Amino acid sequence: MTQQAELLNIIDKIPQRYFGEVVSFLRYLQHKAQQEVAVKEQRAAKEKAAFIKYAEKLNAEAEDVLKYHVPLFEGDDNE
């Protein structure tokens, strides 16, 4: 049985007078889950930006090194 099915079975057994509290709690859980997803997405975006910045720096350094070792290299295929 999945966790969701187990949760629904438990909720079904809660007296109806507590239904409003259950709904409020479930909304709270949904909100917390959405916050966690947002934080993970922000962290992933920052990590990606840092990776891209580092890759650009390494590419620039590699181009610079190639200019000294291959004098005709300027990043242009026409020469």
DSSP file (Angstrom, degrees, kcal/mol; ACC not computed):
  #  RESIDUE AA STRUCTURE BP1 BP2  ACC     N-H-->O    O-->H-N    N-H-->O    O-->H-N    TCO  KAPPA ALPHA  PHI   PSI    X-CA   Y-CA   Z-CA
    1    1 A M              0   0    0      0, 0.0     2,-0.1     0, 0.0     0, 0.0   0.000 360.0 360.0 360.0 137.7    0.0    0.0    0.0
    2    2 A T     >  -     0   0    0      1,-0.1     4,-2.3     4,-0.0     5,-0.2  -0.339 360.0-113.5 -78.6 163.0    1.3    3.4   -0.9
    3    3 A Q  H  > S+     0   0    0      1,-0.2     4,-2.6     2,-0.2     5,-0.2   0.885 117.3  54.1 -62.2 -38.5    1.8    6.2    1.7
    4    4 A Q  H  > S+     0   0    0      2,-0.2     4,-2.6     1,-0.2    -1,-0.2   0.924 109.1  47.4 -63.8 -43.1   -0.9    8.2    0.0
    5    5 A A  H  > S+     0   0    0      2,-0.2     4,-2.2     1,-0.2    -1,-0.2   0.908 112.4  49.9 -64.4 -41.1   -3.4    5.4    0.3
    6    6 A E  H  X S+     0   0    0     -4,-2.3     4,-2.1     2,-0.2    -2,-0.2   0.913 110.7  50.3 -62.4 -42.0   -2.5    4.8    3.9
    7    7 A L  H  X S+     0   0    0     -4,-2.6     4,-2.8     1,-0.2    -2,-0.2   0.919 109.6  50.2 -62.7 -44.3   -2.9    8.5    4.6
    8    8 A L  H  X S+     0   0    0     -4,-2.6     4,-2.3     1,-0.2    -1,-0.2   0.894 109.1  52.2 -62.4 -39.1   -6.3    8.5    3.0
    9    9 A N  H  X S+     0   0    0     -4,-2.2     4,-0.8     2,-0.2    -1,-0.2   0.901 111.6  46.5 -62.8 -40.5   -7.4    5.5    5.0
   10   10 A I  H >X S+     0   0    0     -4,-2.1     3,-0.8     1,-0.2     4,-0.6   0.925 111.5  51.1 -67.1 -43.9   -6.4    7.2    8.2
   11   11 A I  H >< S+     0   0    0     -4,-2.8     3,-1.3     1,-0.3    -2,-0.2   0.886 104.4  58.3 -61.3 -38.8   -8.1   10.5    7.2
   12   12 A D  H 3< S+     0   0    0     -4,-2.3    -1,-0.3     1,-0.3    -2,-0.2   0.786 104.7  51.9 -60.8 -26.5  -11.3    8.5    6.5
   13   13 A K  H << S+     0   0    0     -3,-0.8    -1,-0.3    -4,-0.8    -2,-0.2   0.570  85.7 102.7 -88.7  -8.9  -11.3    7.3   10.1
   14   14 A I  S << S-     0   0    0     -3,-1.3     5,-0.1    -4,-0.6    -3,-0.0  -0.559  85.6-102.5 -75.2 135.4  -11.0   10.8   11.6
   15   15 A P    >   -     0   0    0      0, 0.0     3,-2.0     0, 0.0     4,-0.2  -0.255  27.9-119.2 -57.2 144.5  -14.2   12.1   13.0
   16   16 A Q  G >  S+     0   0    0      1,-0.3     3,-1.8     2,-0.2     4,-0.3   0.756 108.2  70.3 -60.0 -27.3  -15.9   14.7   10.7
   17   17 A R  G 3  S+     0   0    0      1,-0.3    -1,-0.3     2,-0.1     3,-0.2   0.728 100.0  49.4 -65.6 -18.7  -15.7   17.4   13.4
   18   18 A Y  G <> S+     0   0    0     -3,-2.0     4,-2.2     1,-0.2     3,-0.4   0.370  80.0 103.2 -96.6   3.1  -11.9   17.5   12.8
   19   19 A F  H <> S+     0   0    0     -3,-1.8     4,-2.6     1,-0.2     5,-0.2   0.883  77.2  53.4 -56.5 -43.4  -12.2   17.7    9.0
   20   20 A G  H  > S+     0   0    0     -4,-0.3     4,-2.2    -3,-0.2    -1,-0.2   0.889 109.7  48.3 -59.6 -40.6  -11.4   21.4    8.9
   21   21 A E  H  > S+     0   0    0     -3,-0.4     4,-2.4     2,-0.2    -1,-0.2   0.877 110.5  51.4 -67.4 -37.8   -8.2   20.9   10.9
   22   22 A V  H  X S+     0   0    0     -4,-2.2     4,-2.6     2,-0.2    -2,-0.2   0.930 110.3  48.7 -64.2 -45.1   -7.2   18.0    8.7
   23   23 A V  H  X S+     0   0    0     -4,-2.6     4,-2.2     1,-0.2    -2,-0.2   0.916 111.7  49.8 -61.5 -43.2   -7.7   20.2    5.6
   24   24 A S  H  X S+     0   0    0     -4,-2.2     4,-2.1     1,-0.2    -1,-0.2   0.909 111.3  49.2 -61.3 -42.4   -5.7   23.0    7.2
   25   25 A F  H  X S+     0   0    0     -4,-2.4     4,-2.5     2,-0.2    -2,-0.2   0.910 110.0  50.2 -64.4 -42.9   -2.9   20.6    8.0
   26   26 A L  H  X S+     0   0    0     -4,-2.6     4,-2.3     1,-0.2    -1,-0.2   0.882 110.1  50.7 -64.5 -37.6   -2.8   19.1    4.5
   27   27 A R  H  X S+     0   0    0     -4,-2.2     4,-2.5     2,-0.2    -1,-0.2   0.895 109.3  51.8 -64.6 -39.5   -2.6   22.7    3.1
   28   28 A Y  H  X S+     0   0    0     -4,-2.1     4,-2.6     2,-0.2    -2,-0.2   0.934 109.8  48.7 -61.1 -46.6    0.2   23.4    5.4
   29   29 A L  H  X S+     0   0    0     -4,-2.5     4,-2.3     1,-0.2    -2,-0.2   0.900 111.0  50.6 -61.4 -40.8    2.0   20.2    4.2
   30   30 A Q  H  X S+     0   0    0     -4,-2.3     4,-2.3     2,-0.2    -1,-0.2   0.921 110.5  49.4 -62.7 -44.0    1.5   21.2    0.6
   31   31 A H  H  X S+     0   0    0     -4,-2.5     4,-2.2     1,-0.2    -2,-0.2   0.919 111.0  49.1 -61.7 -44.6    2.8   24.7    1.3
   32   32 A K  H  X S+     0   0    0     -4,-2.6     4,-2.3     1,-0.2    -1,-0.2   0.898 110.4  51.0 -62.7 -40.8    5.9   23.3    3.0
   33   33 A A  H  X S+     0   0    0     -4,-2.3     4,-2.2     1,-0.2    -1,-0.2   0.908 109.8  50.0 -63.4 -41.8    6.5   20.9    0.1
   34   34 A Q  H  X S+     0   0    0     -4,-2.3     4,-2.3     1,-0.2    -1,-0.2   0.882 109.4  51.9 -64.8 -37.9    6.3   23.8   -2.4
   35   35 A Q  H  X S+     0   0    0     -4,-2.2     4,-2.5     2,-0.2    -2,-0.2   0.917 108.6  50.7 -63.4 -42.8    8.8   25.8   -0.3
   36   36 A E  H  X S+     0   0    0     -4,-2.3     4,-2.4     1,-0.2    -2,-0.2   0.908 110.2  49.4 -62.0 -42.0   11.2   22.9   -0.4
   37   37 A V  H  X S+     0   0    0     -4,-2.2     4,-2.5     2,-0.2    -1,-0.2   0.918 110.8  50.4 -62.7 -43.4   10.9   22.6   -4.1
   38   38 A A  H  X S+     0   0    0     -4,-2.3     4,-2.4     1,-0.2    -2,-0.2   0.909 110.6  49.0 -62.3 -42.7   11.5   26.3   -4.6
   39   39 A V  H  X S+     0   0    0     -4,-2.5     4,-2.5     2,-0.2    -1,-0.2   0.920 111.8  48.9 -63.8 -43.7   14.6   26.2   -2.3
   40   40 A K  H  X S+     0   0    0     -4,-2.4     4,-2.5     1,-0.2    -2,-0.2   0.896 111.5  49.8 -63.5 -40.0   16.0   23.2   -4.3
   41   41 A E  H  X S+     0   0    0     -4,-2.5     4,-2.2     2,-0.2    -1,-0.2   0.899 111.3  48.8 -65.9 -40.4   15.4   25.0   -7.6
   42   42 A Q  H  X S+     0   0    0     -4,-2.4     4,-2.3     2,-0.2    -2,-0.2   0.918 112.1  48.7 -64.2 -43.1   17.1   28.1   -6.4
   43   43 A R  H  X S+     0   0    0     -4,-2.5     4,-2.4     1,-0.2    -2,-0.2   0.914 111.6  49.4 -63.1 -43.0   20.1   26.1   -5.1
   44   44 A A  H  X S+     0   0    0     -4,-2.5     4,-2.4     1,-0.2    -1,-0.2   0.890 110.0  51.3 -63.9 -39.3   20.3   24.3   -8.4
   45   45 A A  H  X S+     0   0    0     -4,-2.2     4,-2.4     2,-0.2    -1,-0.2   0.905 110.9  48.1 -64.8 -41.2   20.1   27.6  -10.4
   46   46 A K  H  X S+     0   0    0     -4,-2.3     4,-2.4     2,-0.2    -2,-0.2   0.917 112.4  48.6 -65.1 -43.0   23.0   29.1   -8.3
   47   47 A E  H  X S+     0   0    0     -4,-2.4     4,-2.3     2,-0.2    -2,-0.2   0.902 111.7  49.7 -63.6 -40.7   25.1   25.9   -8.8
   48   48 A K  H  X S+     0   0    0     -4,-2.4     4,-2.6     2,-0.2    -2,-0.2   0.918 110.5  49.8 -64.4 -43.4   24.5   26.0  -12.5
   49   49 A A  H  X S+     0   0    0     -4,-2.4     4,-2.4     1,-0.2    -2,-0.2   0.906 111.9  48.2 -62.1 -41.9   25.4   29.7  -12.8
   50   50 A A  H  X S+     0   0    0     -4,-2.4     4,-2.4     2,-0.2    -1,-0.2   0.901 111.8  49.9 -65.3 -40.3   28.6   29.0  -10.8
   51   51 A F  H  X S+     0   0    0     -4,-2.3     4,-2.6     2,-0.2    -2,-0.2   0.920 111.6  47.9 -63.6 -44.6   29.5   26.1  -13.0
   52   52 A I  H  X S+     0   0    0     -4,-2.6     4,-2.6     2,-0.2    -2,-0.2   0.913 111.6  50.3 -63.8 -43.2   28.9   28.1  -16.2
   53   53 A K  H  X S+     0   0    0     -4,-2.4     4,-2.0     1,-0.2    -1,-0.2   0.919 112.9  46.4 -61.1 -43.8   31.0   31.0  -14.9
   54   54 A Y  H  X S+     0   0    0     -4,-2.4     4,-2.5     2,-0.2    -2,-0.2   0.903 111.8  51.1 -65.7 -41.4   33.8   28.6  -14.0
   55   55 A A  H  X S+     0   0    0     -4,-2.6     4,-2.6     1,-0.2    -2,-0.2   0.897 109.0  51.2 -63.5 -40.5   33.5   26.8  -17.4
   56   56 A E  H  X S+     0   0    0     -4,-2.6     4,-2.3     2,-0.2    -1,-0.2   0.899 110.1  49.7 -62.8 -40.4   33.7   30.2  -19.2
   57   57 A K  H  X S+     0   0    0     -4,-2.0     4,-2.2     2,-0.2    -2,-0.2   0.929 112.0  47.4 -64.1 -45.3   36.9   31.1  -17.3
   58   58 A L  H  X S+     0   0    0     -4,-2.5     4,-2.5     1,-0.2    -2,-0.2   0.893 111.1  51.5 -63.7 -39.5   38.5   27.8  -18.1
   59   59 A N  H  X S+     0   0    0     -4,-2.6     4,-2.5     2,-0.2    -1,-0.2   0.909 109.5  50.0 -63.9 -41.2   37.6   28.1  -21.8
   60   60 A A  H  X S+     0   0    0     -4,-2.3     4,-2.2     2,-0.2    -2,-0.2   0.911 111.7  48.3 -63.5 -41.8   39.1   31.6  -21.9
   61   61 A E  H  X S+     0   0    0     -4,-2.2     4,-2.3     2,-0.2    -2,-0.2   0.899 110.7  51.0 -64.9 -40.3   42.3   30.3  -20.3
   62   62 A A  H  X S+     0   0    0     -4,-2.5     4,-2.5     2,-0.2    -2,-0.2   0.905 109.9  50.1 -63.9 -41.3   42.4   27.4  -22.8
   63   63 A E  H  X S+     0   0    0     -4,-2.5     4,-1.8     2,-0.2    -2,-0.2   0.913 110.0  50.9 -61.4 -42.7   42.0   29.9  -25.7
   64   64 A D  H  X S+     0   0    0     -4,-2.2     4,-1.0     1,-0.2    -2,-0.2   0.915 110.8  48.0 -62.1 -44.2   44.8   32.0  -24.3
   65   65 A V  H >X S+     0   0    0     -4,-2.3     4,-1.8     1,-0.2     3,-0.6   0.912 109.9  52.8 -63.4 -42.9   47.1   29.0  -24.0
   66   66 A L  H 3X S+     0   0    0     -4,-2.5     4,-3.1     1,-0.2     7,-0.3   0.836 100.8  61.3 -64.0 -32.3   46.3   27.9  -27.5
   67   67 A K  H 3< S+     0   0    0     -4,-1.8    -1,-0.2     1,-0.2    -2,-0.2   0.856 108.7  43.3 -62.4 -34.0   47.2   31.3  -28.9
   68   68 A Y  H << S+     0   0    0     -4,-1.0    -1,-0.2    -3,-0.6    -2,-0.2   0.839 120.8  39.6 -79.4 -33.4   50.7   30.8  -27.6
   69   69 A H  H  < S+     0   0    0     -4,-1.8    -2,-0.2     1,-0.3    -3,-0.2   0.767 126.6  32.9 -88.9 -26.8   51.1   27.3  -28.8
   70   70 A V  S >< S-     0   0    0     -4,-3.1     3,-2.3    -5,-0.2    -1,-0.3  -0.841  72.5-166.4-129.6  92.5   49.3   27.6  -32.1
   71   71 A P  T 3  S+     0   0    0      0, 0.0    -1,-0.1     0, 0.0    -2,-0.1   0.758  85.1  54.8 -56.3 -28.3   50.0   31.2  -33.4
   72   72 A L  T 3  S+     0   0    0      2,-0.0     2,-0.4     3,-0.0     7,-0.1   0.594  81.4 110.8 -81.7  -8.7   47.3   31.1  -36.0
   73   73 A F    <   +     0   0    0     -3,-2.3    -3,-0.1    -7,-0.3     4,-0.1  -0.529  20.7 140.9 -73.1 121.3   44.5   30.2  -33.5
   74   74 A E  S    S-     0   0    0     -2,-0.4    -1,-0.2     2,-0.3     3,-0.1   0.151  78.0 -96.8-137.8  13.6   42.1   33.0  -33.1
   75   75 A G  S    S+     0   0    0      1,-0.2     2,-0.5   -12,-0.1    -2,-0.1   0.597  92.5 116.9  79.3  10.2   38.9   31.0  -32.8
   76   76 A D    >   -     0   0    0      1,-0.1     3,-0.8     0, 0.0    -2,-0.3  -0.958  53.2-158.8-116.4 125.5   38.2   31.7  -36.6
   77   77 A D  T 3  S+     0   0    0     -2,-0.5    -1,-0.1     1,-0.2    -4,-0.0   0.521  80.7  79.0 -78.4  -5.9   38.1   28.8  -39.0
   78   78 A N  T 3         0   0    0      1,-0.2    -1,-0.2     0, 0.0     0, 0.0   0.647 360.0 360.0 -80.2 -14.9   38.8   31.0  -42.0
   79   79 A E    <         0   0    0     -3,-0.8    -1,-0.2    -7,-0.1    -2,-0.1   0.461 360.0 360.0 -93.3 360.0   42.5   31.3  -41.5
